[in-house]
Amino acid sequence: MEIRPIIDHHKTFTLEANDGGARVGTLHTAHGDVPTPAFMPVATQGSVKTLDSTDIDAVGTNILLGNTYHLYLRPGVDLVEEFGGLHGFMVWDGPILTDSGGFQGFSLEHLRRIDEDGILFKSHLDGSMHKFTPEATIQYQERLGADIIMPLDMCVSADAERDVVVEAVERTNRWAVRCKEAHTREGQHLFGIVQGGLYEDLRQRSAEFIMSLGFPGYAVGGLSVGEGKERMYAMTGVTTELLPSDAPRYLMGVGSPEDLVESVARGIDMFDCVLPTRIARNGALFSKQGRINIVAASHKRRDEPLEEGCDCYTCQTYSAAYVHHLFRAKELLGFRLATIHNLRFILRLMEEMRQAILEGRFKQYRAEFHDNFTPPDELVRHVQRQKWLKSQGRPGV
């Protein structure tokens, strides 16, 4: 895959249409334009697990997310920079967003200490100590060469006491100032992050301060951390109403189909999550009716695609029976085929929502989606989420 030349854009985001709260726009980056709403597959360590660059492109990916913390530890920022940055190293010529390590400051509670200067991590690989200051995390991301980068922030759990959330907001604000002052790379967008937990007044306080710094885009942080869907939806709506309409809005760490639809309805433009790829490797595949357990015996003789009408490579090429066999036999090809299907499902969902908004029929699309799609039981989902959060010390997320 050839690396496209970098193009300078003077404007970050063009808003093209509204349908109720839902929006369509285009995010402009140095490595190309991204139609929104957009979902970013997660390339934790410079790879979307089980897929190569051709696969990533084929499923319709417009932008990827890389993990600064994991890339810093392995293979190291120096090495990635030697290969021309993350684009050259992983041979991906589209836009990339990198996080700051702030979420790892939340999820790796047993391996970190937080103070005013930043986050001190104990490496899960060898026990060595590493300090992520606001200035350092900006430097790492500049050298990784991402098109969009994030400031260091302080994320807390959904059940955190108000005084803890206040501290997180105030520290996130102070760190945002330091990050903005440290950022020097041209053609690279630094977004701001709004915190505030489940407190409307703290969300407003955070949004007002972060917006006063003048970032080209804004992320909604501190949600999807155990608060339950309805509370997440409510706070997402509260926060988007505070943000400027001419800037992109990014809801961090959200990726289940029903959450994507509801968040787009509330004005979110960008998403990322490991969920589609992680559950694919466990044999859970998306369909318009809900999740399919491909390991179940009912698929043993299914001489048809995983989902009728799906245009992904897996559904166009293989039977459900074959994918079932791969999982039962623990063949690695099964992971790749399932991941291709799940990512294509999510990215096609984004395309369908974009078209529905442009045609002024998003309300109908949203209703039809919920009429057909049955999400997992929320208690089961919460337990799975907690297990995943505890697993974040391992690089295999």
N, C-alpha and C positions, 0 to 999 in steps of 0.2 A: 504494500500500500504506500503510495507516494504521500509525502507530507506537503500539504498545501502551504503556499506562502502566507505569512501573517498579514492581515489587513487591519488597518486602523479604523476604528469607528469612534465618532465623536459623541454619539448618543447611545445610551445603554439599552433603552427599552422603548418600543413603539406600541402603544395601545391601539388596537384595531377595532374592537367591538365589545359591547356589553350585552348580556341577556340576563336581566335581573342582577344578581350579585356576581354571576359568572363572567369571566373575561377571556378574550383572545388577544394575544399580542405577539411581538417578536423581540427576543432578547438578542442584542448585538454583542458579539465577542470577537476577539482577535483571530479566532480560528473558525469563524462562521456564525451565521444566524441560527437561532433556536426558536422554532414556533412554540408558543405556549397556549394551553397548559402543557408542561413538560415533566416527564419523569426521568430521573437520573439513575441508571443502574449503578450499583456500588462496586467499584474496583478497589477493594480494601488495600491490597498490596500491589497495585498496578495491574490487576487482572480481575475480570468478572469471572468468578469461579467456573471452571470447565469450558469456558468459551475463549476463542481467539478473536482478533480484531475483525476478521471477515464475518464471523458469527454475530458479533456485536453490531456491526453495520447492517447486516441482513435483517435483523429483527426490527430495525427502524430507530435505532438509538440516535439521538441528536446531541446528547451531552452526557458525560460520565462524571462520577464522583470518586475521588481518591482520598485515602486516609493518611493525613500528615504524620500522625503518631506512629503508625505501623511502618510507613515508608522511611521515616527517620531512623527507626531501630534497625530495619532491614529492607533494602540493601544499604541504606544510608543516603543522605541528601547529596553528598559529594559524588557518589557513583552515578546517581540519576542525572545530575547536572552534567557529568562527563558525556553522557549519551544524548545531550541536547534537550534535557528536561524530560518530564514525564511523557510528553507526546512522542518524542523520539525513542525513548526507552521501551515503551509498550507498543510502539508503532500504531498509534491512533491519531488521526489527523483532525478530529473534531474537537469541539470545546470540552474543557475539563474544569470542574470545580473541586477544590480541596477544602476539607474542614481544618480546624485549627488544633485539635487535641482537647478542646473544651469538653466534648461529650465523654471522652475517656476519663476526664477528671471527675465525671459523675459515675460512670459505669465501673471504673477500676478503683473504687473506694478503698479496697484493701491494699492497693499498691501505690497510693499517692498521698501527699500532704499539700494542702492549699494554704497560701498566705498572700499578703498583698502583692508580693513580687511576682507570683505566678504559681505554677503547679509543679511539684517535685514528684517525678514518677520513679518507681522501682521497676526496672524492666522485667517483664514476664519471661523473657528469653534467658537472661543470665544473672539477674539480680542487680545489675549496675544501676546507678542513679543518674537521672537526667532532668534538668530544670527547663520547663517550658515557660518562659516569660512572654508577655505580649510582644515584645520586640523580637525575640527569638523565633516565635511561631510565624511572624510575618516574614522574617528572613528566610526561613525554611521554605515557605510557600512561594516566595519570589524565585528562589533557586529551583524549585520543582517546576516552575514555569506554567502554573495553572492560569486559566483565563479569568476565573473568579475565585477569590480567596475569602476566608472568614477570619474575623478577629477572635482572639481568645476570650471565652466567656465562662461564666459560672452557672452551671445547670444543677438544679436540686430536684428531689423527688416530689411527686404529687402530694404526698401527705406531710410535706415540710411545714413547720410552724411559720407563722407570719414573719417573725423577726429574722428567721433564716432566709426567707424569700427576699426580704428587704435588703439584707446583706448581699445576696446574690445580685440583685438589681444594681445596687450602688457600686459593687466591685466590677460588674460587667461594664457599667458606664465608664468607670475610671480606666479600665483596661482598653475600652474602645478608643478613648482619647490617645492612649499610648500607641495602640496599633495604627491609628490613622497617621500619627506623626512619624511612625517608623516606615510606613509604606512609601516606596519610591519608584517601583517598577512601572514604566509607561505601558499602556495598552492592557493593563490588568485591573479588573474591577474588585475592589474591597467592599463587601456588603457589611451592613450593621446587623446586630442581633438584638431583638427585643425579648426580654425575660419578664418575669412577674408572676409566674405560677398561675394559680387560679383566682388571683385577686385582680379585679377590674381596675382599681385605682393604681395598683402597682404596674399593671400593663400600661396604663396611660402615662404614668411617671416615666417608665422606661422608654416608651415610644417617643415621647416628647423630647427627651434628652438625646436619644440616638439620632432622631431626625434633625436635631439642631446641629449635628456634626456634618450633615450633608453627604451621606453615603449614596451611591448610585443604585443601590438595591437594599432590601430589608428582609431579614429572616425572622421567622417566629420560632423561638426556641422554648425549651422547657415544657413541651406538650408530648403526648404519647409516652408518658413515663409512669403509667399506672393509674391515671385518673378516671378511666372509663370513657366510652365513646361520646355520650351526650355532653359531658362536661368539656371534653376536648373540642367538640364541635362548637359549643357555645363560646368558649374562650378564643377559638380561632376567629369566629365572627366578630367578637369584640375587638380583637387586635387588628384585623384587616381594615375595619372602619376607621382606625386611627392613622393608618399609613397612607402616604400620598398615592393618588391614582396613576401618576405617570412614572412610577418606579415598580420594578418587579418585586413580587412577594413570594417568599420561599418558606414553606412549612417543613421543618427539619424532621427526618426520621419517620415519615408516614408513607405507607405503601400498600395497604390492603385495598382491594377494589372499592368497597363501600366507603372507606375513609377518603379515597381520592375523589369520588363523586361528590360527597358531602362537602369536602374542603374546596373543591372548584366552585361549588354553589355559593360559597362564602368568600370568593374573591382571591383564592390562592392560585399562583401561576407556576410554581416549581415544587418538586418533591424529590425525595430520595428515600430508599429503604432497602435493607438486605432481605426483607421478607420474601419477595417472589423467588429469588435464587435459593435462599435457605430452605424453604419448604419444598422446592422442587427436588432438592437432593434427598429429601425424606419421603418422596413419592406422592406429595400433595400437589395436584395440578388444578389450575383455574379453569372454570367453564362458566358460561353465562348463567348457569343454575347454582353455582357454588363451587366448592372444592371436590375434586375427584381423588379418591385413594387408589392409585394405580396398582398397588400391591394386592388389593382385594381380589378374591377368587372370581368375582363376577366379570373381570376383564380378561380371564385366561383365554377365551375363544372369541373375543371381540374383533371381528374382521372389518374394522372401520377405524377412522381416525380417533384420536383422543376426544376431539370435539368437531362435530360437523360444521363446515363453513369456516373453520380456522385456516388462515393462509400461511401459517408458520411452516418452516421446513419439515418439522417433525410430523405434523398432521398431513402435509402434502406427500410425504414419502413413506411413512411407516404406519402399521396398524397398532391399535391399542394393545392387542395381544402381544406384539413384539416388545413394546415398551414394558408391559407387565413382566414378560419373561426376563428382560434385562435387569429389572429391579429384584426379581426373585432369585436370579443367578448372581446378583451383586456385581454385574458388569458395569464398568465405568461409563460406557457409552450411554447408559440410561440416565446418568446425571446430566450429561450434555443435552440430550434430547428433551428431557423434562425442563431444563433451564431455558432452552430456546423457546419452548412453548409458553412458559410462564411469563417470560419477558415480553414476548410478542403479544400476549394477551393484554398485559398492562399498557404497553405502548400503543396498541390498537385502541384501547379504551381512551387514551389521551387524544388520539386522532379523532375518534368518534365524538368525544365531548367538544373538541374544537369545532368540528363541522356543525354540530347541533347548535352551538352558540352563534356561529356565523349565520345560520339559517333561522335564528330566533325561536328555536324549539327545544331549548335546554330543559325547561320545566317538564316537557313531555318525556324527553330522554331519561331524565332523572327518575321519573315515576315508573317508567317501563323497566329500568334497571332494577329498581327495588322490588318490583312485582316478580321478577324472574330470579334474582340472585339471593341465595340464602347464606349469610355469613356464618362462621363458626360461633358456637355458644360463647358469649363474652367472658364467662368465668373460665372456660377452657383457654380462651385466647389470653386472658390475663396471666394464668399459670404458665403458659408457654412463653409469654413475654418476660416474666420474671426469670425463668430458666435461662433465656437467652441473655438477659442482662448480666447474670452471674457468670456466663461463659465468656464475657468480653475480654477477660484476661488472656484468652487463647486467640491466636491470630486467625483462626478459621471461621470467623463470623461471615 
